[in-house]
Amino acid sequence: MIRKAAEGDIREAARIYEEILDQEDQRETSYTNWQRGKYPTIKNAEEAFQAGTLYTGKENGEIYGCIILNHIQPPEYGNIPWTIPGEGEEILVIHTLVISPAWSGRGKGREFVAFAEKTAARLGCKAIRLDTYEGNLPAAAMYEKLGYRYAGSTLFHFQNVIWETLKCFEKRIS
């Protein structure tokens, strides 16, 4: 079940961030390009919780993933040739969708995307937008399979911490 995060979920979100970073340390290539201690951190989860934008998935008593959903479009989105116009609350943005490595391969990422789409429809949004690191081939493939259109790539100064090229996707909601 996916729901708005409770305060006790903040540490669980941070645990999943660390699990993913641990997994990344063991690979030759990085799917996320995240940097330990810089992004994502417990502070990011706390800020999203305080803003009411952190959601968690829980099954069998265990938090298996989380997502941040809001209307904040990074400034770099202005470089992307979006085909679905919209500003502010017309667009729902997916940020930091993470699934614990122990739960990967079970369709949990797709469940979070479906939840985001239902949330966008309930809020009357025109579209969902998101970005992912250019090297995150599994995420890009999942979004395309779920009907998201690749809109373009651009250099981001992600969270004012990491310089990277991110691929941007969009999907009409109506």
Buried (B, 14 or more C-beta within 10 A) or exposed (E): EBEEBEEEBBEBBBBBBBBBBEBBEEEEEBBBBBBEEEBBBBEBBBBBBEEEBBBBBBBEEEBBBBBBBBBEBBEBBEEBEBEBEBEEEBBBBBBBBBBBEEBBEEEBBBBBBEBBBEBBEEEEBBBBBBBBBEBBEEBBEBBEEBEBBEBBBBEBEBBEEBEBEBBBBBBBBE
